[in-house]
Amino acid sequence: MELRAARTAARRRVATYTAAVAVAGFAWLVLAMPAAAQAAGRDPGPVLLLAALVLAAELMPLELGRPGTRDSTTMSQPFAFALVLGWGTPAGVVALGACSALADLAAGKAARKVLFNSAQLAVALGVAGAVYGLAGGDPGLAQVSLPAFAAAALAFFVVNNLLVEAVLVLAGGTPALGRVRQGVGLRAWVSAMLLGMAPVVTVVAETSLGLVPILGLPTAAVYLACRGAIRADRERARAEAAAEQARATAAEQARLVEGEQALIRQLQESDRLKRDLLATVSHELKTPLTVILGTLGTLSRRGAALEVAERREFVDMAIRQGTRLKELIEQLLLAARFEQTGREPAEPPLLDAAAVARDALAVARAAHPGRELVLVAREPLPVRAAPDALLQVLGNLLDNAAKYAPDHGPVRLEATRFGPLAVLAVEDRGPGVPAADRERIFERFTQLDSGATRRAGGVGLGLYIARQLANAQGGELLLTDPPPPGQGARFELRLPLAELAFRRPG
């Protein structure tokens, strides 16, 4: 819709502009006709002959061939300018305007284009005649002032091109300015070659009409030179376009090669991860399963010979390893579910994140009775989230901190308000996380190579699942800089506070 409106506006601008130029040019032609008729009556031979040459030249245009345009010029310029120099500006204006209209009608052009072309040439030549007089020349005299002629020729070139290029700019807007600048040098060279003949044509026509046919030779030479220059410019433009296309093709091929190489590296990395995953999962699942089977086998073979306390110890060992096996399998299933859906369904309820933090700390204390766990929660923190999801995120963070921190180092759980956010932070004084691994630890099946990590076991899904659960609740899980003295790690779960997130506008 916007594009259609822009095109309509552009067409209106062009129509208004061309109509204004046509009216101005037509008025100038009408005003110039009496003076042109007087000049033809005083000296009909040269005026009529030069007018005929203008018409013949207008019937044989030179296509400049600029990309995106139908730009052309004609050999009529030296003959029309000769009329201005020798017989006055009105004679040249009427001859050029009328002959341009006749040539365009013969070529079958639309009436609007016929009127604009005729008016544009009349206006440009009229301005050139005025500049010639202001610069010290006297239109209508045989003696030509070369400085004044040079100024008039420049004025004709500038005005003529501005009137034409304005149509392109109005139709195409700012991007069309680039196309306007294309081929300026060629058009200036062609105009200089053609207009440079005007003084010679004037002198020859005023001296002897019988010598005018001789002008055909230099005119033909200029015509051929212009055609050669135009052809060379067109070939250069084609060569530049071909070179640009070749560069674009080479760049695209390089991009495709780079993409293929990146895909190969990605597939290789994927294969490595699959191998590592298979080895890790096999090891982590095999260890508790081996303990369970060994414990049950011992109870089966020696159950009657064991004391009650020993049997109870074997049963507890099997339960612990079975629980660990269950947790590992649940982590794998949850990670697979996040890969398929990426979010938890359903609308989360309103709850107090500080209360959930207290519950998570109680669970962690039961799982790690020898660990010092500290809770800092000074106020309620209303959020919208699934309580089980928050418990699992905090449980994973507390479990990691309890496993990897020094044996007697405290683990701190802090529930605070920070602007519009509720922040649940787990902080420890363990070995910390290297800067290069601060984001990698949240990827699937990622385990750092430290000894503490390897001793703790697991398949590297805890932090991945925690971040996915945080995202599913509309929050985020980050590893931030630890407080002084800069040791340990601080994980922050940030959730929008419900009292701000759901406030109605007043």
Phi, psi and omega in degrees: 000313179296321179296319179295319179296321179295319179295320178297317179297320179295318179296323178294318179298316181295316181298317179296317182294311182297325178294320180296317179295318181297318180295315180297315181294318180296319178298319180295321177297317181296317180293331183277344186299316180299315180294324178294321178295322178296318179297319179293326179291324179290321185217072189294326185301298181299319183297312181294321180295315179294324176296321178296321177294324176299315180296315180299320180291324179294333179283351180235074183287156174255117179281120178282332173073036175289143179299133177081003181224169171243054185287137179210164174220173181225168178274010185282344186301313182296325181286320177294319179293326177298323176297320178297315184291320186262334188228009174103155182298318180302320181298315179294319181297312181295317181296313182292318181295315182292317181293324176298318179295317179297318180294320179293321177296320178295329179278356177080025180283159180294152182301322180298317180289324178299312181296317182295314181299315180297315181294319181298316179293322179296317179295314181298316181289328176295318177296319179298319178296320178295319178296323179299316179292318180294331182276003177110354177279164180231095179304133180106351178258151181290330183281123184260129174272110185296317177300317178295322178297318179299317178296319180293318179298318177297318179298318179298315181298314184293309183296316181301314181289322178297318180297322181284314186290337178300326177298316181296318181293316179296327181282323185252353180075202184301319179302336181289343180299326178297319178290330178296322182287341181292132174078013179298317180299318180294315180297321179295320180294315180297315179297320179297318178298317184286311183292335178296341179278345188301314179299321179296316179299319180299311182297315182295316182294323180282334181281308183200123178295333180294338179274349183300318178303333179298335179296347179298327181293305177295328178296317178296322179296316178297319179301313180294322178296318179296317178298319178296318179295319179295317179296318179295319178296321178295318179295321178297317179298320178295319179296320178295320178295319179295320179295319179295319177297320178296318178296319179296320179296317179297319179295320178294319178296319178297320179295320179294318178298317179297320177297320178296318178296319178296321178295319178299315179298321179295318178295320177297317178295322178296318177298319179296316179297320179297318179296315179296319179297314181299318180293316182293311181297318179300317181292313184291327177280327182289324185298304179294327180295321178296319179295317181298312181296320179295320180294314179295323177296319179296316178297324181291321184278320189240019184303317183290333183273347182274149175283167183298317181296322180292318178297320179296322179295319178294320179295316178298321179297317179295321179295316180299315180290327176294320177297317178298318179297319178297317180296320178297317180294319178297322177298317179297318180292321180293320177297320178296323179293321178293326178296330182273319186251320179080346182213153174280135179283175172076158179280124182287150180278169176273129181211171179262112181295330178294321178293321177297323178298320178296319178296318180297322180292323178297318178296318180294322178296323178291325181281333182230074186296335182269003186259139177278113181242127186240135178245133173237107180215108188258345184205159176294148180230089182288126178221165173253111182196160176283124183299322180297322180294315179297320178298320181290320179299308181295324178297317178298318181293316179293322179296317177299313181298319180293328181282319192261344179283162176304155188304323184250011179280141180286152172243129188247130174246120185240130178240106186225168176258131177228096183062233180274011187242148165262127184245119174251109187245135174246124188230136179225176179242039180278198183289347180080184181237128178302151182302324183290343184250010187294330176260332183295331183293344179270001178275161180296141172058033179259126175228134176289158186272011180288156181296324180298321180294316181294322180293330182287338180076195182099169182250010176077036180245351186301306182288327176299312180295321180299316180293319180297320177294320178298314178298322181294337178267007181082015180244198178210151178243124185231152169259112184256173178292133180288157178288168177305147005275023174089012178256156178090195182219152178225114177257132181240126171262115184249126181230143176292135177292135184294326184292338176263321184293332185247017178291133179277144177294140184278000000 
